[in-house]
Amino acid sequence: MTDYHGHRLRVGLAVPSTNTTVQPECELLRPPGVTNHTGRVSIRQRKITTEKDFLEHVQAMRDGMGDAIDRVCSAQVDHVIMGVALEAFWGGVKQAAELQDGLEQRAGVGISMGSTATVAALRAYGIEKIAVLTPHMPRGDEQVRDYFVEAGFDVLRLTGLKCPSPIEIAHTTGPRMRSALRELDGDDAKAIVQVGTNLPAMDICAQAEPWLGKPVLAINAVTYWDALRRCGIHDRIYGHGRILQEH
């Protein structure tokens, strides 16, 4: 029997319990016949303003990812999006690849995650020189920068918004995000990359592309694009970023 609503594709979303952005943004990207199903990583609401808090938060995310994937895979999903952004960059390219491989073995289906999906999108455009927007503290910014450099990209500028807790990332205002994109822009950067899955920047990034004249790759849009294309769905989705329209 074929799933009535998800007859083309069932996508699992494994996201932190504090994340209020991945689910609504991914709902905007569903083509007809595709459904989203969410499994939560249980995360304690806490400040992450110290190094100790930050590392404990990262470990809690890593410890909970497997269980969240197990839960969402009980819906017999065809592919899983790991909506836990920083852990996808942590430790560089090799460690990210090992994480993705391990999660795919556990899930029994393909896994899309923000680091490798963003690399795929940048390579689809043939872009190497980038600027990066994150919601993170400096320790997280360091991991993101190191990942992209190791992956072969020239990170010309990086702005971290220093959001003090995971849930407060979703409270970032539109004017603050637009201002940060303007500050990052320059003729030398051929694309701007936004990471941090709880940063509600997808449509702001899409709106910025015409006036900046370049791709502005929002992590949730890019990861959903990666999931669709890897599952053989090539529908063009308009209004939420050029990557979904052009590739």
KOLKE-351547 format. One record per residue (C-alpha): residue in one letter; residue number from 1; x, y, z. Coordinates in Angstrom, 3 decimals. Example, Ala and Ser with C-alpha at 12.3 -4.5 7.8 and 13.67 -1.06 7.14 Angstrom:
<pts>
+-----+-----+----------+----------+----------+
! res !   n !        u !        v !        w !
+-----+-----+----------+----------+----------+
!   A !   1 !   12.300 !   -4.500 !    7.800 !
!   S !   2 !   13.670 !   -1.060 !    7.140 !
+-----+-----+----------+----------+----------+
</pts>
This chain:
<pts>
+-----+-----+----------+----------+----------+
! res !   n !        u !        v !        w !
+-----+-----+----------+----------+----------+
!   M !   1 !    0.000 !    0.000 !    0.000 !
!   T !   2 !    1.151 !    3.552 !   -0.762 !
!   D !   3 !    0.911 !    6.323 !    1.816 !
!   Y !   4 !   -2.087 !    8.486 !    0.843 !
!   H !   5 !   -0.546 !   11.904 !    1.574 !
!   G !   6 !    3.129 !   11.007 !    1.130 !
!   H !   7 !    2.805 !    8.913 !   -1.999 !
!   R !   8 !    5.936 !   10.457 !   -3.549 !
!   L !   9 !    8.154 !   10.871 !   -0.489 !
!   R !  10 !    8.035 !   10.833 !    3.306 !
!   V !  11 !   10.707 !   13.046 !    4.867 !
!   G !  12 !   11.764 !   12.677 !    8.487 !
!   L !  13 !   12.946 !   15.768 !   10.371 !
!   A !  14 !   15.202 !   15.071 !   13.365 !
!   V !  15 !   15.360 !   18.349 !   15.285 !
!   P !  16 !   16.124 !   19.579 !   18.807 !
!   S !  17 !   13.120 !   20.001 !   21.094 !
!   T !  18 !   14.080 !   23.689 !   21.440 !
!   N !  19 !   13.991 !   24.264 !   17.676 !
!   T !  20 !   10.861 !   26.095 !   16.484 !
!   T !  21 !   12.075 !   26.954 !   12.956 !
!   V !  22 !   12.911 !   23.779 !   11.022 !
!   Q !  23 !    9.401 !   22.357 !   11.043 !
!   P !  24 !    7.504 !   25.457 !    9.798 !
!   E !  25 !   10.155 !   26.344 !    7.222 !
!   C !  26 !   10.258 !   22.823 !    5.804 !
!   E !  27 !    6.457 !   22.778 !    5.560 !
!   L !  28 !    6.710 !   25.701 !    3.117 !
!   L !  29 !    8.949 !   23.623 !    0.819 !
!   R !  30 !    6.872 !   20.459 !    0.376 !
!   P !  31 !    5.892 !   19.633 !   -3.203 !
!   P !  32 !    2.572 !   17.826 !   -3.720 !
!   G !  33 !    2.739 !   14.220 !   -2.555 !
!   V !  34 !    5.583 !   14.856 !   -0.081 !
!   T !  35 !    5.038 !   14.820 !    3.682 !
!   N !  36 !    7.232 !   15.803 !    6.653 !
!   H !  37 !    7.381 !   13.908 !    9.954 !
!   T !  38 !    9.230 !   15.216 !   13.007 !
!   G !  39 !   11.243 !   13.429 !   15.688 !
!   R !  40 !   12.628 !   15.518 !   18.549 !
!   V !  41 !   15.996 !   15.436 !   20.301 !
!   S !  42 !   15.186 !   16.201 !   23.936 !
!   I !  43 !   17.245 !   19.255 !   24.918 !
!   R !  44 !   17.134 !   21.123 !   28.203 !
!   Q !  45 !   16.524 !   24.847 !   27.796 !
!   R !  46 !   19.693 !   26.558 !   28.994 !
!   K !  47 !   22.052 !   29.442 !   28.393 !
!   I !  48 !   25.155 !   28.618 !   26.334 !
!   T !  49 !   27.253 !   31.670 !   27.081 !
!   T !  50 !   30.226 !   29.794 !   28.604 !
!   E !  51 !   32.551 !   27.231 !   27.033 !
!   K !  52 !   31.377 !   24.563 !   29.507 !
!   D !  53 !   27.679 !   25.210 !   28.746 !
!   F !  54 !   28.373 !   25.140 !   25.033 !
!   L !  55 !   30.245 !   21.827 !   25.047 !
!   E !  56 !   27.612 !   20.201 !   27.273 !
!   H !  57 !   24.905 !   21.379 !   24.866 !
!   V !  58 !   26.749 !   19.935 !   21.863 !
!   Q !  59 !   27.183 !   16.596 !   23.641 !
!   A !  60 !   23.497 !   16.461 !   24.609 !
!   M !  61 !   22.565 !   16.997 !   20.970 !
!   R !  62 !   24.890 !   14.237 !   19.817 !
!   D !  63 !   23.619 !   11.849 !   22.496 !
!   G !  64 !   19.997 !   12.414 !   21.486 !
!   M !  65 !   20.221 !   12.307 !   17.697 !
!   G !  66 !   20.061 !    8.535 !   17.399 !
!   D !  67 !   16.891 !    8.217 !   19.474 !
!   A !  68 !   15.197 !   11.011 !   17.510 !
!   I !  69 !   16.024 !    9.257 !   14.259 !
!   D !  70 !   14.691 !    5.967 !   15.635 !
!   R !  71 !   11.398 !    7.659 !   16.525 !
!   V !  72 !   10.896 !    9.383 !   13.198 !
!   C !  73 !   11.905 !    6.299 !   11.236 !
!   S !  74 !    9.056 !    4.381 !   12.865 !
!   A !  75 !    6.857 !    6.318 !   10.393 !
!   Q !  76 !    8.708 !    4.457 !    7.606 !
!   V !  77 !   10.151 !    7.649 !    6.175 !
!   D !  78 !   12.143 !    7.486 !    2.952 !
!   H !  79 !   14.821 !   10.039 !    3.886 !
!   V !  80 !   15.826 !   11.970 !    7.021 !
!   I !  81 !   16.909 !   15.583 !    7.412 !
!   M !  82 !   19.125 !   16.094 !   10.423 !
!   G !  83 !   18.001 !   19.543 !   11.526 !
!   V !  84 !   20.810 !   19.881 !   14.071 !
!   A !  85 !   23.177 !   22.273 !   12.352 !
!   L !  86 !   26.263 !   22.833 !   14.472 !
!   E !  87 !   26.899 !   19.140 !   15.083 !
!   A !  88 !   26.971 !   18.670 !   11.303 !
!   F !  89 !   30.016 !   20.979 !   11.112 !
!   W !  90 !   31.762 !   19.890 !   14.296 !
!   G !  91 !   35.218 !   18.406 !   13.901 !
!   G !  92 !   35.654 !   19.119 !   10.201 !
!   V !  93 !   34.916 !   17.315 !    6.968 !
!   K !  94 !   36.014 !   13.822 !    8.010 !
!   Q !  95 !   34.064 !   13.832 !   11.266 !
!   A !  96 !   30.955 !   15.204 !    9.514 !
!   A !  97 !   31.170 !   12.450 !    6.901 !
!   E !  98 !   31.518 !    9.829 !    9.646 !
!   L !  99 !   28.501 !   11.276 !   11.461 !
!   Q ! 100 !   26.414 !   11.194 !    8.289 !
!   D ! 101 !   27.469 !    7.630 !    7.459 !
!   G ! 102 !   26.723 !    6.439 !   10.996 !
!   L ! 103 !   23.293 !    8.033 !   11.044 !
!   E ! 104 !   22.465 !    6.551 !    7.627 !
!   Q ! 105 !   23.371 !    3.096 !    8.878 !
!   R ! 106 !   21.153 !    3.582 !   11.926 !
!   A ! 107 !   18.235 !    4.987 !    9.928 !
!   G ! 108 !   18.465 !    2.593 !    7.005 !
!   V ! 109 !   17.745 !    5.532 !    4.672 !
!   G ! 110 !   19.665 !    8.549 !    3.366 !
!   I ! 111 !   20.494 !   11.455 !    5.665 !
!   S ! 112 !   20.734 !   15.095 !    4.602 !
!   M ! 113 !   22.482 !   17.518 !    6.920 !
!   G ! 114 !   23.373 !   21.165 !    6.654 !
!   S ! 115 !   27.129 !   20.914 !    6.215 !
!   T ! 116 !   27.256 !   18.463 !    3.318 !
!   A ! 117 !   24.090 !   19.881 !    1.730 !
!   T ! 118 !   25.564 !   23.389 !    1.700 !
!   V ! 119 !   28.753 !   22.104 !    0.116 !
!   A ! 120 !   26.647 !   20.403 !   -2.589 !
!   A ! 121 !   24.745 !   23.646 !   -3.242 !
!   L ! 122 !   27.899 !   25.757 !   -3.470 !
!   R ! 123 !   29.439 !   23.255 !   -5.870 !
!   A ! 124 !   26.280 !   23.286 !   -7.979 !
!   Y ! 125 !   26.915 !   27.020 !   -8.432 !
!   G ! 126 !   30.670 !   26.605 !   -8.830 !
!   I ! 127 !   31.287 !   29.069 !   -5.981 !
!   E ! 128 !   34.357 !   29.074 !   -3.725 !
!   K ! 129 !   34.412 !   32.549 !   -2.120 !
!   I ! 130 !   31.749 !   32.927 !    0.572 !
!   A ! 131 !   30.613 !   34.948 !    3.557 !
!   V ! 132 !   28.831 !   33.209 !    6.430 !
!   L ! 133 !   26.095 !   34.177 !    8.893 !
!   T ! 134 !   25.617 !   32.112 !   12.057 !
!   P ! 135 !   23.604 !   32.501 !   15.276 !
!   H ! 136 !   26.495 !   31.072 !   17.293 !
!   M ! 137 !   29.004 !   32.119 !   19.893 !
!   P ! 138 !   32.685 !   32.311 !   18.814 !
!   R ! 139 !   33.366 !   28.622 !   19.603 !
!   G ! 140 !   30.625 !   27.563 !   17.217 !
!   D ! 141 !   31.770 !   30.068 !   14.593 !
!   E ! 142 !   35.240 !   28.532 !   14.751 !
!   Q ! 143 !   33.830 !   25.096 !   13.922 !
!   V ! 144 !   31.778 !   26.404 !   10.998 !
!   R ! 145 !   34.687 !   28.376 !    9.547 !
!   D ! 146 !   37.101 !   25.458 !    9.890 !
!   Y ! 147 !   34.659 !   23.106 !    8.172 !
!   F ! 148 !   34.202 !   25.325 !    5.125 !
!   V ! 149 !   37.928 !   26.048 !    4.812 !
!   E ! 150 !   38.725 !   22.344 !    5.006 !
!   A ! 151 !   36.018 !   21.672 !    2.387 !
!   G ! 152 !   37.866 !   23.999 !   -0.014 !
!   F ! 153 !   36.052 !   27.316 !    0.379 !
!   D ! 154 !   37.479 !   30.766 !    1.011 !
!   V ! 155 !   35.584 !   32.236 !    3.993 !
!   L ! 156 !   36.044 !   35.964 !    3.466 !
!   R ! 157 !   33.845 !   37.103 !    6.347 !
!   L ! 158 !   31.838 !   35.463 !    9.115 !
!   T ! 159 !   29.312 !   37.079 !   11.449 !
!   G ! 160 !   28.090 !   35.264 !   14.549 !
!   L ! 161 !   24.976 !   36.737 !   16.181 !
!   K ! 162 !   25.930 !   35.333 !   19.618 !
!   C ! 163 !   22.419 !   34.181 !   20.523 !
!   P ! 164 !   22.558 !   33.319 !   24.244 !
!   S ! 165 !   20.451 !   30.138 !   24.196 !
!   P ! 166 !   19.179 !   27.642 !   21.598 !
!   I ! 167 !   15.546 !   28.741 !   21.811 !
!   E ! 168 !   16.457 !   32.432 !   21.596 !
!   I ! 169 !   17.976 !   31.883 !   18.160 !
!   A ! 170 !   14.403 !   31.813 !   16.814 !
!   H ! 171 !   13.744 !   35.230 !   18.396 !
!   T ! 172 !   16.218 !   36.983 !   16.083 !
!   T ! 173 !   14.446 !   39.840 !   14.318 !
!   G ! 174 !   14.135 !   40.414 !   10.605 !
!   P ! 175 !   15.965 !   43.784 !   10.733 !
!   R ! 176 !   18.889 !   42.176 !   12.591 !
!   M ! 177 !   19.228 !   39.437 !    9.992 !
!   R ! 178 !   18.927 !   41.846 !    7.061 !
!   S ! 179 !   21.535 !   44.131 !    8.585 !
!   A ! 180 !   23.916 !   41.218 !    9.065 !
!   L ! 181 !   23.503 !   40.133 !    5.433 !
!   R ! 182 !   24.294 !   43.654 !    4.239 !
!   E ! 183 !   27.388 !   43.771 !    6.447 !
!   L ! 184 !   28.596 !   40.454 !    5.043 !
!   D ! 185 !   28.065 !   41.410 !    1.415 !
!   G ! 186 !   30.834 !   42.498 !   -0.896 !
!   D ! 187 !   31.888 !   42.050 !   -4.504 !
!   D ! 188 !   34.493 !   39.511 !   -3.424 !
!   A ! 189 !   31.948 !   37.094 !   -1.885 !
!   K ! 190 !   30.064 !   35.178 !   -4.569 !
!   A ! 191 !   27.523 !   33.727 !   -2.118 !
!   I ! 192 !   26.382 !   34.226 !    1.444 !
!   V ! 193 !   25.723 !   31.124 !    3.528 !
!   Q ! 194 !   23.391 !   31.116 !    6.558 !
!   V ! 195 !   23.816 !   28.308 !    9.074 !
!   G ! 196 !   21.944 !   27.569 !   12.296 !
!   T ! 197 !   18.719 !   25.645 !   11.735 !
!   N ! 198 !   16.755 !   27.587 !   14.358 !
!   L ! 199 !   17.587 !   30.967 !   12.810 !
!   P ! 200 !   14.346 !   31.982 !   11.008 !
!   A ! 201 !   16.172 !   33.306 !    7.965 !
!   M ! 202 !   14.943 !   31.234 !    5.010 !
!   D ! 203 !   12.597 !   33.742 !    3.441 !
!   I ! 204 !   14.766 !   36.725 !    4.423 !
!   C ! 205 !   17.659 !   35.079 !    2.583 !
!   A ! 206 !   15.414 !   34.481 !   -0.438 !
!   Q ! 207 !   14.294 !   38.114 !   -0.419 !
!   A ! 208 !   17.919 !   39.267 !   -0.187 !
!   E ! 209 !   19.070 !   37.432 !   -3.313 !
!   P ! 210 !   17.698 !   39.959 !   -5.855 !
!   W ! 211 !   19.114 !   43.025 !   -4.087 !
!   L ! 212 !   22.454 !   41.410 !   -3.332 !
!   G ! 213 !   22.672 !   39.853 !   -6.787 !
!   K ! 214 !   23.996 !   36.476 !   -5.591 !
!   P ! 215 !   22.858 !   33.236 !   -3.960 !
!   V ! 216 !   22.050 !   33.567 !   -0.258 !
!   L ! 217 !   21.884 !   29.979 !    0.913 !
!   A ! 218 !   19.685 !   29.386 !    3.953 !
!   I ! 219 !   20.498 !   26.110 !    5.667 !
!   N ! 220 !   16.931 !   24.781 !    5.959 !
!   A ! 221 !   16.166 !   25.473 !    2.288 !
!   V ! 222 !   19.458 !   23.938 !    1.186 !
!   T ! 223 !   19.020 !   20.817 !    3.305 !
!   Y ! 224 !   15.475 !   20.270 !    2.039 !
!   W ! 225 !   16.709 !   20.790 !   -1.537 !
!   D ! 226 !   19.389 !   18.160 !   -0.930 !
!   A ! 227 !   16.816 !   15.706 !    0.417 !
!   L ! 228 !   14.442 !   16.168 !   -2.518 !
!   R ! 229 !   17.122 !   15.892 !   -5.190 !
!   R ! 230 !   18.749 !   12.849 !   -3.605 !
!   C ! 231 !   15.325 !   11.173 !   -3.603 !
!   G ! 232 !   14.752 !   11.898 !   -7.291 !
!   I ! 233 !   12.254 !   14.750 !   -6.873 !
!   H ! 234 !   13.189 !   17.675 !   -9.121 !
!   D ! 235 !   10.186 !   19.973 !   -8.721 !
!   R ! 236 !   11.105 !   23.658 !   -8.936 !
!   I ! 237 !    9.952 !   25.438 !   -5.764 !
!   Y ! 238 !    9.595 !   29.213 !   -6.009 !
!   G ! 239 !    9.799 !   31.975 !   -3.440 !
!   H ! 240 !   12.110 !   30.370 !   -0.885 !
!   G ! 241 !   15.540 !   30.633 !   -2.478 !
!   R ! 242 !   17.197 !   30.324 !   -5.875 !
!   I ! 243 !   18.727 !   26.909 !   -5.154 !
!   L ! 244 !   15.243 !   25.345 !   -5.174 !
!   Q ! 245 !   14.412 !   27.042 !   -8.482 !
!   E ! 246 !   17.665 !   26.694 !  -10.402 !
!   H ! 247 !   19.160 !   23.306 !   -9.474 !
+-----+-----+----------+----------+----------+
</pts>
